[in-house]
Amino acid sequence: MSEFFKDLKYLTAYSIPLVLGLSFFLKGPFAYATPLFVFVLVPVLELLLPSNPINLEGPQRLSKAKNFMFDMLLYLNIPVVFGLLFYYFRTFTMGGFTTIELIGFTFSMGIVLGSNGINVAHELGHRTRHWERVLAKTLLCPALYMHFYIEHNYGHHQHAATPNDPATALYNQSIYSFWVSSISGQIKSASVLQKKILKQQNRSGFSLKNDLLWYGLCQTAYLCLVGVVFGPSVVFFAIVVALISVLLLETTNYIEHYGLQRQRRPSGRYEPILETHSWNSNHIMGRILLYELTRHSDHHFRSSKKYQLLDYHKTSPEMPFGYPTSIVLSLLPPLWFFIMNPRIPSEMKP
């Protein structure tokens, strides 16, 4: 029973949408409660709470691998995210927000879509069951980032920590430069990968098996549905919310591999991706808020491994702070470089 209550720690991931839900009712200055919670209160808690490097062993690991509760905690994010989106659009249509509130709630909705939408989609997108991957794409749709499924699974996991990966930040590259290069690079990479997949199947780019075409149709249908149900003006805010969620995703991409590079062998191939090619954090708040995304090196070892089973490797480069705190620091490039550059192994520096 004690283990059951310990496992409920992942309910903390729902604290972000919960704060947004409460702020919808309180309104006024509470419209900014979500960003303050995520980027002020959580970093403070990360400084106060100890990190936890312990890995699961033996029967405990086997038990948690089969526990369906961990999957349900992911699935429930779907009605939560879409429910909050519906309420946000509906309240805007009814004139329920002042201008100041609208700015705060739009930013907050983008945070929820990034943390409980895209991040959960990332976890489900690596699952082996088809219907779980469909759920992943469903969560990526309102973020207008469905191509991420192709690029991340077939591109990033092959090329991470090399110059061929648009989602790996270079040494001394600022977050603002990375936003541009990563977003544009991933769109291009997804297109190249899709063409390669279709070519292997002897199909043309106009084939019904072209997933990018379907993704484009789904995202267009989503925006059209928003426009029909809530009004054309709401479509603009749906796009802004999506952009904020994507920038949150790309900022996470930035801190995950910043400055880390795999060595090129004499053959021209890069060494296999190792536990040394991702930044990790054992700070407990970031771990449970992001479904163990912070144990990123082990995720790259075996991408289908469920979040509750991810391990910590002593040889992995460790961040001095948790992911939420690091996201804030990355927005200040000189401070970020000052903190992180000395931690990058010398053989990886250009």
N, C-alpha and C positions, 0 to 999 in steps of 0.2 A: 504493500500500500504506500509506503514511504517513497518508493521508486516512481509510483504513479504520480504523486504530487510533485516530485522533482521534474518529471517530464512535462508537467503543465507550465514550466517556465517559458515554453515557446508561445504561450498565450500572450506573452509580452509583445509579440509582433503586432498584436491587434491594438496595442495602446495608441499607435499613430492614428489609425482610422477612428478610434474611440475619441481621442482628443478633438479631431475634426468634427465628429458627430455632435459632441457636446458644444463645440464652439458655434455650430450652426444655430443652436437654440439660444445661446447666450448673446451672440452677435457683438456689435460694438468692437472694443479693443480685442475681444477674444477671437476675432477673425484671424489674428496673427499668433494664436496659441500653438498651432501645429509647428510652424518653423521654429518658434522659441523652444518648444519641447524637444524637437529633434536636434537642433544645432546649438542649443545653450544648455538645457537641463541634462540631456543625455551625456554630452561631453563632460560636464561636471561630475555626474555619477560615475563615468568611466575612470575619472581621476581618483575617486574615493573608493571604488570597489576593487577588490583584488582580481587579477587575471587568473584563468584556470587552464593549465596546460594538460590536464589529465585526459587520457584516452580510454575508451571502453575496452574491456577485455572479456574473453571467454563467454560464459553463459549470458552475461549481461548484454554483450554485443548481439548475440543471436536473438535474444528476447526482443530487443529494440528493433532489430531488422524486420521482424515479423509483426510488429505492433502497428495496426491499421490507424491508430490515433494520430500518428505523425503525418500520415497522408491526409487525413481529414482536416488537420490544421491548415494544410495547404489549400485544399478544395474550397473551404469555407471563405477564402479570400475573394472568390469570384462573386458571390452575391453581395459581399460587403463593398467591394470596389464599385461594382455597377450600381448598387443601391445608392451610394454616396454621389456618384456621377449623376444619377437621375434626380436626386434631391437638389444638387447644385444647379443643374440646368433648369429644373422646374421653378426653383425659388428666384433665379435670375429672371426668368420669363415673367413672373408675377410681380417684378419690381421690388423684391424683398431685400435687396442689398443696396446700401449706399455706395458711392464710388470707392471710398476708403475700404469698406468691407469687401467689396468685389475684388479689389487688388489682393487683399489678404487671403480670401477664400480661394481665389484662382491659384495663387502660389501654393496654398495648403493642399488643394486638390491634386496639383501636380506632384507634390511630395508623396501623397498616398498612392497615386497611380504608379510612381516609380518604385516605392518600397514594397507595397503589397500587391502591385500589379506586375511590373516588369521583373522584379526580383523573384517572385513566385513563378512567373512564366519561365524564367531561366532554369529554375529547379525542375519544373515539370517537363520542360523541353528536352531534358536529358533522359527522361524515363523511357523504358523499352515498350510500354503499352501504348498503342496507337491513340486511344481515347484520352490519355493523359497529355500527349503531345497536342491534341486538338484543344484541350483546355489551356495549354500554354499559348497557343496562337490566339485563342479567344481573349486572353488577358493582354496580349500585345496589340490587338486591334485598336482600342481607344488611344493607345500611345502612338498610333500610326507608324509602328516600327516592326511590322511583321517580318520584314526581310532579315531581322536580327536572328531569327530561328535558323535560317540557312547559313548566314555568315558565321555565327557563333559556333554552331555545331560542326560545320565542315571547313571553316576557315580558321577562326581564332584558335581552336583546340589543336590544329596542326601547326600553326605558324606563330603562336604566342612567344613573346620574348625574342623575336627576330624582326629585322627591318621589313619583312613581308607582311607583318600583321599591323593593320591600321589601328587596332585597339590596344597596342602596346606603346606607351609614352616613351619618347626618347629622353636621354640624359639632357637636362637643362631645358627641356621643352615645357613651356608654360601651359597651364590648364586651358587657357583661352585659345592658344594655337591648337591644342589637342582637340578641343571641341570641333573645330573646323575640319582638321585632317582626319579625325576618327569617323565622324558622321559621314562625310563625303566618301572616305575610303571604304567604309563598310557597305555603303550602297553600291559602289562600283564592284567591290569584292563579291557581294551577293549575286550580282548580275553575271559576273564571270563564272562563279561556281554553278549557277543554275544552267548556264549554257553548256558547261562541261558535263553536268549530270544528264542533260537532254541528249547531248552528243553520244554519250556512252549507251544511251537507250535507242539510238538511231531515230531521234525525234527532232522536229524543228522547234524554233523559238515560239511558234504560234500554236504549239501542241496544247491540248487540254491538260497535259501533265506539267505544264509550266506553272509552278507554284507562285512565282512572283506575279504573274497575271492575276491569279486568284486573290493574292494578298492585296493587290491594288484595287480589285473590284470590291473586296470586303471592306477595306478602309474607306473607299468612296461611298459605299452603301451606308456605312456607319455615319459618315458626315451628312449624307442626304437625309437619313432617318432623324438625326438630331435637328436638321433644318426644318423638316416637315412637322415634327412633333413639337419642337420648342421655338421655332422661328429662325430665320436666316441669320440674325445677329448673334445667336448663340453658337453658330458654327465657328465664328472667329475665336470665341473663348474655348471651344473644344480643341481647336488647334493650339492655342496658347498653353492649355493644360498639358497637352501631349508633348509640346516642346520642353516644358519644365521637367516633365518626367524623364524625357530622353537626356536632358542635360545632367540630371541626377545620375542616371545610368552611366553616362560617359565619364562623369567625375569619378564614379566608383571604378570604372575601367582604368582610369588614369592612375589611381593610387594602387591598384592591384599589381601592376607590372612595371611601374615607373623605373626607368633606368636599368632594368635587368635584361641581360642579353645572353642568349645561348651562343656558345663558341662554334665557329665554322671549322669543320674538319678539312684535311687536305683534299678529300674527295669532292669538296664543294658543298656537301650536305651539312646541316646543322646537327649538333648533338641532340639526343632525345631530351624532351622537356623533363626537368628534374624538380625536386622539391625546393631547389634554390632559385627558381625562376618566377616566384610569386611572393608578394609581401603578405605576411600573415599577422594576425592579431588574436590573442587569447582573451582580450578584454571582454568581460561577460556581457555587458549591455549590447555591444555591437554584434556579438555572436547570436544572442537570442532574438534581437530585433530583426536580424537579416537572415535567419535560418542558416546559421553557420557559414555564411558566405565568406567570412573572414578566415576560415581555414581553406584558403584558396589553392595552396599547393597540392593538397591531397585530392582536391576536386579535379585538378588537371591530371593527376595520376590515373584516376578512374572516374570519368565524368558521370557514369551511371550510378555511382555510389550515393545512397540517400544522405540527406543533410545531417541526420542525427548520428550517422556512423563515421563522419569525417574525422580524420586524425590530425594531430599536431606532430610535426617533425622538428626535432631539435636543430637540424641543419638548415631549416628554412629561414630566410631573412625576416626578422621580426620588426614590426612597426612599434615605435615608442608609444603610440596612442591607438585607440580603437578606430574603426572605420568612420563612424560619424564625426569624431574629432578631426581625423585626417582629411575628411572632405572639406571641413571648414578651413583648415590650414592650407590646403591646396589652392584655395581662392586667393591666397597671398603669396605669389610665386617667390619673392626673395626669402620669405620666412620658410617656405616649403623647401627650397633648395638648401638653405642653411641647415635645416634639420635632417633632410633625407640624403643629400649627396654624400656626406661622409660615411653613411651606412651602406652604400653600394659597394660590393666587392671590387677591388682595384682592377681585377682582370676583366670586369664587365664594362669599365668606363672607357669611352672612346679616346 
